[in-house]
């Protein structure tokens, strides 16, 4: 899902509150608001990405991995989600997987002179 054009007013509010809490460092508040969007909007990659970061901040690396993997399933080109997953894998001691993820990142197209 791209942007918020198809969100209901309640979903837009939950997303806005979740982002605000996220930006202010309120992990519990952000988790509460953003988690409400995973059922009605299961393909909202940014929500899964942010949830992954929040779980990582809490030290919940299994949950962080699941959320970040889901974000990348939805949008394989989501560079921030890929980098976050690389970081989580490194924290888990999964260095080979972290390297594979980093090396398999989509490369930007070359710009002609």
C-alpha positions in Angstrom: 0.0 0.0 0.0 1.3 3.4 -0.9 0.6 6.6 1.0 -2.5 7.0 3.1 -5.0 7.6 0.3 -7.0 4.5 1.1 -6.9 4.6 4.9 -10.1 5.2 6.8 -10.1 8.2 9.0 -9.6 6.0 12.0 -6.6 4.3 10.3 -5.1 7.6 9.4 -5.4 8.7 13.0 -3.8 5.5 14.3 -1.0 5.9 11.8 -0.4 9.6 12.6 -0.4 8.9 16.4 1.9 5.9 15.9 4.3 7.9 13.9 4.2 10.8 16.4 4.9 8.4 19.3 7.6 6.7 17.2 9.3 10.0 16.6 9.0 11.0 20.2 10.6 7.8 21.4 7.3 6.5 23.0 7.9 2.8 22.1 4.8 1.5 23.9 2.5 4.1 22.4 3.9 3.6 18.9 3.5 -0.1 19.2 -0.1 0.2 20.4 -1.1 2.6 17.6 0.8 1.0 14.7 -0.2 -2.6 15.7 -3.8 -1.7 15.2 -3.1 -1.3 11.5 -1.6 -4.8 10.8 -5.0 -6.5 10.5 -6.9 -4.1 8.3 -3.8 -3.1 6.3 -1.6 -6.2 6.2 0.4 -4.9 3.2 1.4 -1.5 4.7 5.2 -2.0 4.5 6.0 1.1 6.5 4.0 -0.1 9.5 5.8 -3.4 9.6 9.1 -1.6 9.2 8.4 0.7 12.2 7.1 -2.2 14.3 10.4 -4.0 13.5 12.4 -1.0 14.8 10.2 -0.7 17.9 10.7 -4.4 18.7 14.4 -4.0 18.2 14.5 -1.1 20.6 12.8 -3.4 23.2 15.3 -6.1 22.6 12.7 -8.4 21.0 14.8 -9.5 18.1 12.6 -12.4 17.0 9.6 -10.1 16.7 11.8 -7.4 15.0 13.0 -10.0 12.5 9.5 -11.1 11.7 8.2 -7.5 11.2 11.2 -6.5 9.0 11.0 -9.6 6.9 7.2 -8.9 6.4 8.1 -5.4 5.3 10.5 -6.7 2.7 8.1 -9.3 1.5 5.7 -6.5 0.7 8.4 -4.2 -0.7 11.6 -5.9 -1.6 13.2 -2.5 -2.5 12.6 -1.0 0.9 16.2 -0.1 1.7 15.7 1.1 5.2 13.9 -2.2 6.2 16.7 -4.2 4.6 19.4 -2.3 6.5 17.4 -2.6 9.8 17.1 -6.4 9.2 20.9 -6.6 8.5 21.4 -4.9 11.9 19.0 -7.2 13.7 20.7 -10.2 12.1 24.1 -9.0 13.3 22.8 -8.5 16.8 21.5 -12.1 16.7 24.9 -13.3 15.6 23.6 -14.3 12.1 26.5 -12.7 10.3 26.3 -14.8 7.1 22.6 -14.0 6.8 23.3 -10.3 7.4 26.0 -10.3 4.7 23.7 -12.1 2.2 20.9 -9.5 2.9 23.4 -6.7 2.3 24.8 -8.2 -0.8 21.3 -9.0 -2.3 20.1 -5.4 -1.9 18.8 -3.9 -5.1 21.3 -1.7 -6.8 20.3 1.8 -8.0 20.1 2.1 -11.8 23.2 3.8 -13.3 22.5 7.3 -14.6 23.7 8.0 -18.1 26.1 11.0 -18.5 
